[in-house]
């Protein structure tokens, strides 16, 4: 039986079909909302780090979607 989160993911969750993984993710997120856990930041404000993270992800995505050779990635 798996003992760590990584082992659980590798041995159990990653073997599930995508629809079941999506259902599991939904159940986990709904459970967090119902717990009203303080670990989940529900503020509507973006910190400087949030904005930097978004910009970095956007640039990374754009670089992969629009490579320098001019071909659009599928």
Buried (B, 14 or more C-beta within 10 A) or exposed (E): EEEEEEEEEEEEBEEEEEEEBEEEEEEEEEEEEEEEEEEEEEEEEEEEEEEEEEEEEEEEEEEEEEEEEEEEEE
